[in-house]
Amino acid sequence: QVQLVESGGGLVQAGGSLRLSCAASGRIFTINSMAWYRQAPGKQRELVAEITSGGSTGYADSVKGRFTITRDSPKNTVYLQMNSLKPGDTAVYYCAALYVAGTYWGRGTQVTVSS
């Protein structure tokens, strides 16, 4: 099992920044990649950003150039730096750890961007 704990969400004005953190514990060695997803009210959960064990990253088109995913391997922590936030970024953000048989999920952290 892997446990994921997110932090760093909150309320911010449009144009502002937030940094989300996701601390992983447990069977870390089983993780292939880490990712951030988000789910807005009435919408499906969507992939925001992903980082592989080798450090390769990928982003949703809607956040490219504004969000950056990084990892601190010694701390087993993944970050999502979010800049130039828009009201459309409002959602619950979930940390995910992908392994060969499935995905572990955190409980999520709320990000609200006011106009």
Buried (B, 14 or more C-beta within 10 A) or exposed (E): EBEBBBBBBEEBEEEBEBBBBBBBEBEEEBBEBBBBBBBBEEEEBEBBBBBBEEEEBBBBEEBEEBBBBBBEEEEBBBBBBBBEBBEEBBBBBBBBBBBEEEBBBBEBBEBBBEE
